[in-house]
Amino acid sequence: MMPESPSALTRLKRPLLYVMSAAYIVAGVAHFLAPKPFAHIVPDELPKPVGLVYLSGLAEVALGLGVLHPRTRSRAARGIVLLLVAVFPANVNMAVRGEGLETVPDRLSGVARAVAWLRLPLQAVLIAWAWWYTDPLPAEE
């Protein structure tokens, strides 16, 4: 009997890991290079928005690197899930209050608001993507 061949999704798990890792590392670095746009979307109810931006940027870089290593992958993936939950209020703030959209040209403001609202359910996709890596990759089992 021949062994089952892996599904297309299973074959993509490793390459998508590198995409996810790079996305978090790049996003984290962006928090340090341009913190003000990120600070604008931090809800007013939270203290020290720039400090929170730097903290979340550091977390994104560390977790993005952490998922690359089998020994830390599961914990880093869980950390990404927690980070996505933690930053969700900023995404809601952007959608509901329009925070962070002030710099968008008027002709693109409608698109920017739509993207801000579409970003909310995208968080669930990003959470599921990170959670996928809480289990070992097929070659590591």
N, C-alpha and C positions, 0 to 999 in steps of 0.2 A: 504494500500500500504506500502510495506517495504522500509525503507530508504536504499539508496545506500550504499554498503560497500566501504570503502576507497580503492583506488588503491594500488598496491604493493609499488609504489614509494611514495605515501602519507604515508603509514605505516612506510617507512624507513626514513622519514624526520627527526623525532626526534633522532633516533640512529645516523644518519649521521651528525647531528648537533654536537654531542659529539665527533665524529671522527674528524670533521673539527676543532673544538675548540682545541682538544688535539694536532692536527698536528701543528696549529699555535703557541700554547704555547711552544711545544717542539722545533720547529724551532726557535722561538724567544730566548729561553734560549740558544740554540746552538750558536746564534750570540754572546753571552757574553762569553761562554766557549771556543770558537775557532773562534775569529773574523778574523784572517788572511786569511783563505780560502775565506771568504765572501768578504773581502776587495780587494782581487785580481781580483774579477770579476766586481768591480765597474769601470765604464768607466773612463779613464784618464782625461776626460774633467770635471769630477765632483770633487769638493774639499773635502778634509778630508775624505777619504774612510772609515777609522776605525770609525770615528764619525758617518758617515752615516749608517754603519753596526750596531752600538749600537742603533741609533735612530730607524732603521727598526726593530731591535730585540725587543726594548721596545714596538713599535707599534704592533708587532705580538702578544706579550704576552697580552697587554691590550685589543686588539681586540678579541683575542681568548677567553679571560675571558668575554668580553662584550657580545659576542653572546650567552652566557649561560643564561643571564638574560632577561626575556621578555621585561622589560622596556628599555633596551639598545640594544636589539638584532638587530633591523632594522638599527640603526645608526652604530653599530659595523660592520654589514654585508656590509654596504655601504663603511665603512672605509677600510674593507678588499679589496673590489673592487678597491678603490683608491690606496691602497698599492700595489696591484698586478700590476696596471698600472705603478706606480712609479718605481717598481723594474724591469720592463720589459727590460729597456735598459741594465741592468746588465746581464740578460739572453741572450740578443742579443749579447752583448760583448763576453760572454762565447762561443756562437756558432760561431760567425763570426771570432773573433780574437783568439779563443782558450784559452782565459784568464781563469785562474783557473784550467786548465787541465795539467799544467806542472808536477804536482806531481803524475799523473796517470802513472802506469808502461807501458812501450812501448807496451807490448802484449795486453793491454786493451785500448790503445789510440783510436783505431777505434770505439770501443763500446762507450767510453766516449764522443767522438765527436758526434756520432749518438744520444746519450741520450741528449746532449746539444741542438741539433736541434729539437728533439722530445719534449723537454721541452717548446719550443715556442708555439706550438698550445695547449699544455696542459694548458697554462695560460688562454686561453679562457674557458676551462672546469672549472678551478678553479674560474674564475670570475662568470660564470653561477651558480656554486654551492653556492658561497657566496650570489649572488643576490637572490637566492631561499629563503633566510632567511630574506629578506627585508619585506616579508609578514608574518603575525602571523602563528604560528603552528596551525593545525586544532583544537586542544583542547583549544586554546587561543582566537579563533575568537568569 
